[in-house]
């Protein structure tokens, strides 16, 4: 068996959870089978660079369709289609195609038709549940929504990253329930673990105690609700935002304006390397994930693996990751008062926070390893291949 993974994000071009997932999944699958990754962004070799046994090929948009400052808001959607066509054009010898996010879905659909191999689609989020993207993409949002719907409904298997997402998929798309499988994302607990090192923490000027947020600058992540909660925290508590990759220049400017009015907020406007980020997790008093929509919430697993308690919104897959009252506290989304109260509880009771941090680490070790994710994914591939072959033969 050989798997072809199709994705927008792949190292070093990673700005969100989907890129982290595809990176780790490809490595875990590479220990079980041949794996090729086709991704957005130029790579050193057009023939494909090999990383940990995985062949990686990068694709750039056609110049005529590239999204630029002078283009309409829907230009990124057309740019995506140009990359998808290039991905489908190059020779394929894989047994199965596996597309991640709507950006790669159309490439997967065309490859399924042209090369007669089954298509697996993993949804890391869903366009119908992100209506604010209409303001970012304009009518391009209609195109991204159509691409996702078309690919999901034609796919041979659909992987949902949480049970809640599976319910959302069945509610929004015409899909056979037997084809929709839940496979939680994983994490490498050997890489993400508590460290006593503090050099990065000190270099960044962070002071104890601090509450840590990590994520993209987008309304989805609830970052502005956290800023509403910040003044309700004790004055000696620092709120650290490790936030970058803004959805739009306008939302980045909005964040800059609002942060300026919060003396206890420290904004780190970059996505730090993993080894540096682990230091921030390790020495935080609490990790906060105030998302209004989160199909899984991989970032919470990273914090838990480092032994840090979590305060998060009770939305989507977060409720399947964070065990309320055991590994952290869950609150209603878009409720700054509840968010502040939960943060204060853990900041005031540091022993409770440490106990929840230890429980979070145990939960990660017991339930969320990449080896088990790869094993379950391979089983989905095998079933899809068998069903597809029967259709061809019949």
N, C-alpha and C positions, 0 to 999 in steps of 0.2 A: 504494500500500500504506500502511495505517496500523496501527501496533502499539499494543496496550493492555498495559502492564506492570502487574502486580499484585504488591504487596510489603508486608511489614510495615514495613520501614525505608526512609525516604527523608529527605534533609536537610530540616530540621535534626535530625530524630529518627533518628540513626544511632548504633548501639552496637557494631557488629561488621562483619566483612568483607562480609557479604551486602549491607548498606546501601551500602557504598562501591561495590561492583560495580554495583548497580542505578543508582546516581547516575551513574557514569561511562558505563555502557552506554547509558542513556537519552540522554545528551548526544551520544554518538557516533552512535547511531541517528538522533537528531534532525537530523543533518546529511545523512541519506540518505532520510528519510521522515517522515511525520507521526507523532508519538508522544504518547500520553497515559499518565500514571501515576496509578494509584489506590493509595493507601497508608493505613496506620494513622496516626491523629493529626490533630487539627483543623488546617485551613488558613484563612487570612484570608478567602478567598472560597469559598463553597460551589459557585460556578460553575466554579472551577478557576483557579488562578494560573498565569501563564506564566513559565517560567524557561528561558532559553537555547533558546527555541523549543519547549519541552516543556510541555504542559498538565498540571498537577498537581492532583488532587482528594484531599482528606483525609477519612477516615471515623473516627468514634468509636463505641465499643460502645453497645449499648442499655443504658440505665441499670439495668434489671432484671437484666441478665446481666453487668454490669461486675465485674471482679475487684477485690475490696476486701480489707481486712485481716480482715474478719469472714467472708469466704467460704471455701468448701472449697478444697482444693488443685487440684481440677479446674476451678475457675472460669475460669482463663485460656483453657482450651480452648473453653468455651462462649462466652466473650467474643469469641474469634476467629471463631466461626461467625456471631455476630450481625453482625460487620463484613463478613464474606463475603457475607451476604445483602444488605446495603445496597449493596455494590459491584455485585452482580449486578442489583439493582433498577433502577439508573439507566441511562438510554439509552446504547446503545453503537453506534458507527458504525465500529468497527475491523475490519480484515481478519483479524487474528490476535490471540489472547490469550496472554500470556507470564507465567506465575506463578513466583514465586521464594520458596522455602521452604514448608513445610507450612502456615504461617500463611495463605498466599494461595492454596493449592492448591484448596480447596473453592470459592472464588469463581471460579476459572478453570474448574472442572468444571461449575458451574452456568451460567456464561456460555456455555460450549461448547454445552450442551444448549438453552438458551433462545434464543440468537442465531445458532446454526448457523455458528460459526466455529471453526477448528482451535485446539487448545490445545497450547502448548509449556510444558513444566515444566523448570525448572533446579533441580537439587539442589545446594545449597551444603554440605549435610551430610545424613546419613541417620538417621532415628529409630532403626532397629534397631541401629545402631552407637553409640548414645548411651544405654545402659541406665540410667545414673545419673539420667536425667531422671525415672525412675519415683519417685525420692525427692522430686523437686521438684514434680511435677504430680499425684502419686498416680495414681488411675485415669484422670486426664486424659491420661496418657501412652499408655494404650490407645487413646484417641480420636485423639490426634495421629498415632500410628502408623497407625491405620486410614485417616485422611484422606490421609496421604502415599501409602500403598499404593494406595488407590482412584484417586487422581488420576494417579499415575505409570502405572498399568496401563491407564488410559483415554486418556492423552495421545496426541496425534498425533506428537509428537517429544519426546524426553527429552534434555536437555543435561547431560552430566557435565563437571565442571570439571577432571577429570584422568582419565588412563587407568585408574588404580587404582579410582577411583570408578565408572567404567563397569563394571568387573569386579564390584564390589560390587552395583551395580544389577541386573545380570543374575543374580547369585547370590540376591538377596533378593526380587526381583519377577518376575512373569510378564510379561515384555516382549519383543517382537520385537527381536532384536539390531540389525536394520536401522534401527530407529527411535531407537537410542541413539547420540548423537553426542558426541564429545569436543571441547569448546572451552575452552581455558585462559582464565582471567581475565587481565585486562590491567592496565596502569598508565600513567599519564601521565609519561613521563620528563622532560618539560619542567618539570613541577611538582615532582616528587620528584627532587632533585639536591643534591649537597653544597653547603653554605653555610658561609661563614666566620663568620657572625653567631653570637654567643654570649650575647646579653643574656638570653634565656630560661634557658639553662643556668646562668648566674650567678644569676639571680633565684631559681631553684629550689634553689640551694645544692649543685649537683652538682660533684663533684671528679673530676679525671682520675687514673688511668684508671677507666672504668666500663663494666660490662656492662649492656646494656639489654634489658628485656622490655617488650613492649607487648601488651595483650590484655584480654579480659574475665576476671573473677574466676570461674573455673569449673574443675572437675577436668579437663575436656577439654584445657585449655591447659597442664597440667603445672606450674602455678605453685608447687605445694608440693614438687615434685621439685627445682625450682630452689633453693628455700629449703634443702633438704637438702644441695645441692651448695655453697651459699654459704660455709659455714665451711671448705671445702677449698680456697678461693681465697686468693691472697696477701692479707695483712691490709690492704694499701694500696688494694686494688681495691674499688670501691663497686658494689653490685648495685642497679640502679635499676628499680623496678617501676612502670610507667605502666599502672595497672590499675584498672578501674572496672566498672560494670554487673554487679554480682554476680548469680549465678543465684538465690541465696536470701540472706536476712539471716544465716542460720546460717553460710554459707561466708564471708561478709564478716567476721563476728565471728571465725571461725577464723583467717583471714588476719591480722587485727589482732593476735590473740594471738601468732601465730608470728613476725610481723615484730618484735614487741617484744623477742624474744630474739635478734635478729641486729643487732648494732651497725653492721655494714657494709652494711645494706640500707636503701635510701631508697624509701619508698612514696609515689608521686604518685597520689592517689585520685581521678583524673578523666581523662577522655579529652580530651587537649589538642587545640586547633585544629591543622589540618594544618601551617600555617606554623610553629607552635611545635614540633610534633612533629618536623619536618624538622631543626630545630636539634639535638634530642636524638639523632636518628639520626646526623647529620653528625659529632658529636664523641664518639660512643661508640667504645670500642676494639673492641667486638664486640657483635653482636646475638644474642640467644638466644631460640630458639623450642622449648621442651621439650614440645610437645603430645603427648598420647597418641593423639589422633585428629585428623586435619586433612585434609579432602578436597582442599584446594589450598594454603592458606597464603599469602594475599595479602600479609600483613604482611612476609614474607621478601622479596618483590619490592620493597616500599617501602624496606627497609634496603639491599638491593643497589643500588637506583637511586641511593641517597645515597653509594655507594662504601664500604659497611661490610661486613666479613666476617661470615658467619653460622654459628652453631653451632645445629643443629636436629635434632629426632628424625627418624629414617628411617621415617616413616609416611605413608601416603596419597599425596597429590599433592606433598608436600614434596620427594620424591625426583625429581620432574619439574621442580622449580624450582631447588633448590640442587644444584649439581654438586659432589659430594664430592671434596675435595682440590683443587678449582679455584676455586670461589666461596665455599667454606666447608667445614665438617666436619659429617658426619652421625653420629649416635650412636643407640644403641638407646633406645626410649622407656622411661620409668620406671626409669632407671638413673642415679641421681645421681652415682655414682663416675665413670662414663664421661663424663657431662656436664661434671663438674668438670675432668677430665683434658683434654678438648677445649678448654675455655675457657682453661685454663692454658697450653696449647700456643700459642694465638694471643696471649694476654697476654704470654707470655715472648718471642715472636718477632714483634715489631711489623712488621717488614719483610714477613714472610709474610702477616700480616693485611692490610697495605696492598696487596700484590699480589692477594690474593683479592678485596679490595674493588674494585679496578680491573676484574678479570675479571667480577665481578658486575654492574657498571655496563654493561659491553659486552653481557653476556647479556640484560639487560633491553632495551637498545636494539635488539638484533637479533631478539628473539623475542616480546616481550610488549607490543605497542602496542594501544591501544583501537581505532584505525582498522581494524586487521586483525580484531579480535574482532567489531566491528560488521559488517564485510563478510561474515564467515562466518556470523554470526547471521542476517543478511538472507537468505542462501542457504538456511538451514534453514527460515525462514519461507516462502519461495517454494515449497520442496518440499512442506511440510506443506499449504499452501493448495491446491496442484495436486492432491495426493492426496485431500484432503477434498472438493474439488469433484467429482472423479471418483466418489467414493462417493455423493455427493448425486445425481449425474446417473444413476448406474447402478442 
